[in-house]
Amino acid sequence: MSEDNIINVYNLPQSPMGLLMSRPDNASVTLKRGPSPSFEGLGDEVVSSRKRFKEDVDIDADDTLSGDKSFSPYETLADDLAQELQCGCCSELCYRPVVVSPCQHFFCGSCCMLWIRNGGTNCPACRGISTSVIPSRPLQSIIDVLLRADPSKARTERERMQADEIYKGGTPMRIPTPREVSPEPNFNQNGEYARPCPHCLPGNPFGWRCPQPIVDPNTDPDHAWHLDDGTPPGHVYCGNCENLLASSAPNTSKCDFCQVSFCGIGVQGRCLAAPLISQHPHNLTDISDLIQSAEVYECFVSNNVEVEIMLDYLTAQRLTPRHIYREIVAHFQSQPDGFKPLFELDLFVDVHSVAAGVDPNPDAPRSKICRLCAAEILLWGIKGWWVRERQKGFLEETVTKRPDCADGETCTRQKDLAHAREFNHIFASPQPDPMPPVPFGEDAFPIPSDPPQSINNLPGDPARASFATTMPLVPSVVDTSSDYRSATSSQNINDMLDRGI
């Protein structure tokens, strides 16, 4: 081997392990490999670029925060005002605000009006006793300023129109006084004995006591009234709550149709026989109740087409069942027989689960009615009302131009939708022609308009003329009291004339 081929190991670069072995005492030696020579000189640029990016982000964030700060106070103020001016009922910005006294809570005028209509007797927010509700001009001014600054917070046009239909701005309202509290129910009732009515107890809050109070079986069972003996004297059962009541109490009312009494204490508005026009038909408050009532469809012989036409008409005209009931009552009151046809049908018999009283005078006018009897009148007369209502001319021609069915309301094909849509089955039944009156008395034998010709004017020979001067005239009207057999006949008169007598 030549010297040229001999590898000089001393001139070769040493491995890392060799370096470690050659320098074992050097503590700064590390095993981490250094960067590639191609990346030499780029470290400072990367670090500087990272710094520049971070600085740019910080500058943009500062600009964004500074921009938000320029608009934030106004937006925050508008949001805070809208939050403070919310109605306590609808949780929206107040529209035509009103203030309740003395608690000073404020609401939309329409919201407060609906609260009162639905029976509210105090403040809707705190339930405190309230005396009056008045419009608030300061609140309205603040709301106007807020809406000028941010019109997007205004109520929609439809909401404003609906609110204006309920409440007109600038008018005060009055919250009614709370109703009397119903007596507490007695859960320890004995089913064998009668319990005292609210007027039987001494010192009752109604200011009137029964002249024949019922003995409390809990305090005096020996003198208690047993239910097997019938109803206690001076008492009857309420037609709604079915509790005993004093028949002569001031707040007791009696229905003139079913002759059932009501206490006026148990359930406000229901334990009551109200005046005829102001009563509410039972379970028939709005149009949805008519839709869900099977009795309405039975009144129209299950003709669903005619019922749907009527319901669409009621919706378009905004008519309620109570409006229909009032017009039916007014129609009956205008008739000569009044409500007599309904009594002949026994329409008001057994409408309540309690025993009814006796009608003292069937011919007396009817002034008070209960809810169930009002519903009976409505259901019985709704078809006739619809016939009269159609004659007002408010229906579309597509409905009124349909030909009348030959069978009318007795048609057996009314349940067929195609037949019901093609023909009209709602029309007044034709009235029969009245018979001419039978003549009686003097009218049975009318006197002819032309009087009989005088015998003097009869043509003939001179003998007849001379006889006519001596003969009396035949009466034009025969006396029915004379004897027809003794009267001279016309043939005898002619024979006498021929003989010249």
Backbone hydrogen bonds, N-H to C=O, Kabsch-Sander energy under -0.5 kcal/mol:
donor,donor_aa,acceptor,acceptor_aa,energy
6,I,3,E,-0.5
9,V,7,I,-1.2
11,N,8,N,-1.2
12,L,8,N,-0.6
19,L,15,S,-2.4
20,L,16,P,-2.3
21,M,17,M,-2.5
22,S,18,G,-2.3
23,R,19,L,-2.3
26,N,23,R,-1.1
27,A,25,D,-0.8
29,V,26,N,-0.8
39,F,36,S,-1.6
40,E,37,P,-1.2
42,L,39,F,-1.7
46,V,42,L,-2.2
47,V,43,G,-2.2
48,S,44,D,-2.4
49,S,45,E,-2.5
50,R,46,V,-2.5
51,K,47,V,-2.0
52,R,48,S,-2.4
53,F,49,S,-2.6
54,K,50,R,-2.1
55,E,51,K,-2.3
56,D,52,R,-2.4
57,V,53,F,-2.4
58,D,54,K,-2.2
59,I,55,E,-2.1
60,D,56,D,-2.6
61,A,57,V,-2.5
62,D,58,D,-2.0
63,D,59,I,-2.4
64,T,60,D,-2.6
65,L,61,A,-2.6
66,S,62,D,-2.4
67,G,63,D,-2.3
68,D,64,T,-2.6
69,K,65,L,-2.2
70,S,66,S,-0.9
71,F,67,G,-0.9
71,F,68,D,-0.6
72,S,68,D,-2.6
75,E,71,F,-1.8
76,T,72,S,-2.8
77,L,73,P,-2.0
78,A,74,Y,-2.4
79,D,75,E,-2.5
80,D,76,T,-2.6
81,L,77,L,-2.4
82,A,78,A,-2.5
83,Q,79,D,-2.1
84,E,80,D,-2.2
85,L,81,L,-2.0
86,Q,83,Q,-0.9
87,C,92,E,-3.3
88,G,106,F,-0.8
91,S,87,C,-1.5
94,C,85,L,-2.1
98,V,107,F,-2.5
99,V,134,I,-3.1
100,V,105,H,-3.0
101,S,132,S,-2.7
104,Q,100,V,-2.4
107,F,98,V,-2.1
109,G,95,Y,-1.3
109,G,96,R,-1.2
112,C,108,C,-2.4
113,M,109,G,-1.9
114,L,110,S,-2.3
115,W,111,C,-1.9
116,I,112,C,-2.0
117,R,113,M,-2.4
118,N,114,L,-1.9
119,G,116,I,-1.6
120,G,115,W,-2.5
123,C,128,G,-2.2
127,R,123,C,-1.5
131,T,101,S,-2.1
132,S,101,S,-0.9
133,V,173,M,-2.2
134,I,99,V,-2.1
136,S,97,P,-1.9
137,R,135,P,-0.6
140,Q,136,S,-1.5
141,S,137,R,-2.1
142,I,138,P,-2.1
143,I,139,L,-2.4
144,D,140,Q,-2.0
145,V,141,S,-2.1
146,L,142,I,-2.3
147,L,143,I,-2.3
148,R,144,D,-1.8
149,A,145,V,-1.7
150,D,146,L,-2.3
153,K,150,D,-1.7
154,A,151,P,-1.7
160,R,156,T,-2.1
161,M,157,E,-2.2
162,Q,158,R,-2.3
163,A,159,E,-2.3
164,D,160,R,-2.2
165,E,161,M,-1.4
166,I,162,Q,-0.8
166,I,163,A,-0.6
167,Y,163,A,-2.7
169,G,167,Y,-0.5
171,T,168,K,-1.1
173,M,133,V,-3.1
187,F,185,P,-0.7
189,Q,186,N,-0.5
191,G,189,Q,-0.6
193,Y,190,N,-1.0
194,A,225,W,-2.8
200,C,197,C,-1.8
201,L,197,C,-0.7
204,N,201,L,-1.0
207,G,204,N,-1.3
210,C,199,H,-1.8
219,T,216,D,-0.7
220,D,216,D,-2.5
223,H,220,D,-0.9
224,A,221,P,-0.7
226,H,224,A,-0.6
227,L,192,E,-2.5
229,D,226,H,-1.7
230,G,227,L,-1.6
235,H,232,P,-1.6
236,V,245,L,-2.0
238,C,243,N,-2.6
239,G,261,S,-2.1
242,E,238,C,-0.8
245,L,236,V,-2.6
247,S,234,G,-1.9
247,S,245,L,-0.5
249,A,246,A,-1.4
252,T,249,A,-1.3
253,S,262,F,-2.0
255,C,260,V,-2.5
256,D,368,K,-2.0
259,Q,255,C,-1.3
262,F,253,S,-2.8
264,G,271,C,-1.3
270,R,267,V,-1.6
271,C,267,V,-2.6
272,L,270,R,-1.9
274,A,272,L,-0.7
274,A,369,I,-1.1
276,L,367,S,-2.1
279,Q,275,P,-0.8
282,H,371,R,-1.8
284,L,281,P,-1.5
289,D,286,D,-0.8
290,L,286,D,-1.0
291,I,287,I,-2.0
292,Q,288,S,-1.8
293,S,289,D,-0.6
293,S,290,L,-0.6
294,A,292,Q,-0.6
297,Y,293,S,-0.8
298,E,294,A,-1.7
299,C,295,E,-1.8
300,F,296,V,-0.9
301,V,298,E,-1.6
302,S,297,Y,-2.9
303,N,300,F,-1.4
304,N,302,S,-1.3
307,V,303,N,-1.7
308,E,304,N,-2.4
309,I,305,V,-2.1
310,M,306,E,-2.1
311,L,307,V,-2.5
312,D,308,E,-2.4
313,Y,309,I,-1.9
314,L,310,M,-2.4
315,T,311,L,-2.1
316,A,312,D,-2.3
317,Q,313,Y,-2.5
318,R,314,L,-0.8
319,L,314,L,-2.2
324,I,320,T,-1.8
325,Y,321,P,-2.5
326,R,322,R,-2.2
327,E,323,H,-1.9
328,I,324,I,-2.2
329,V,325,Y,-2.4
330,A,326,R,-2.4
331,H,327,E,-1.9
332,F,328,I,-2.2
333,Q,329,V,-2.4
334,S,330,A,-1.2
335,Q,331,H,-0.6
335,Q,332,F,-1.1
338,G,335,Q,-0.5
340,K,337,D,-1.9
342,L,339,F,-0.7
343,F,339,F,-1.6
344,E,340,K,-2.1
345,L,341,P,-0.9
346,D,343,F,-1.4
347,L,342,L,-1.9
349,V,346,D,-1.0
351,V,348,F,-0.6
357,G,259,Q,-3.1
364,A,361,N,-1.8
367,S,365,P,-0.5
369,I,274,A,-2.6
374,A,370,C,-1.9
375,A,371,R,-2.0
376,E,372,L,-1.9
377,I,373,C,-2.2
378,L,374,A,-2.1
379,L,375,A,-2.6
380,W,376,E,-2.2
381,G,377,I,-2.1
382,I,378,L,-1.0
385,W,381,G,-2.3
386,W,382,I,-2.0
387,V,383,K,-1.9
388,R,384,G,-2.0
389,E,385,W,-2.5
390,R,386,W,-2.0
391,Q,387,V,-0.8
392,K,389,E,-1.5
393,G,390,R,-1.3
399,V,396,E,-1.3
400,T,396,E,-2.1
401,K,397,E,-2.6
402,R,399,V,-0.8
405,C,424,N,-2.7
408,G,405,C,-0.6
410,T,407,D,-1.6
411,C,408,G,-1.5
414,Q,411,C,-0.6
416,D,413,R,-1.3
417,L,415,K,-0.7
420,A,416,D,-2.7
421,R,417,L,-2.2
422,E,418,A,-1.6
423,F,419,H,-2.1
424,N,403,P,-2.8
427,F,425,H,-0.7
443,D,440,F,-1.3
444,A,441,G,-1.1
445,F,442,E,-1.0
457,N,454,S,-1.1
458,L,455,I,-1.5
464,R,461,D,-0.5
465,A,461,D,-1.6
466,S,462,P,-2.6
467,F,463,A,-2.3
468,A,464,R,-2.4
469,T,465,A,-1.1
470,T,466,S,-0.7
470,T,467,F,-0.8
471,M,467,F,-1.9
480,T,478,V,-0.7
482,S,479,D,-1.3
484,Y,482,S,-0.6
486,S,483,D,-0.7
487,A,484,Y,-0.6
493,I,489,S,-1.5
494,N,490,S,-1.8
495,D,491,Q,-2.0
496,M,492,N,-2.1
497,L,493,I,-1.9
498,D,494,N,-2.1
499,R,495,D,-2.0
500,G,496,M,-0.5
500,G,497,L,-0.6
501,I,496,M,-2.1
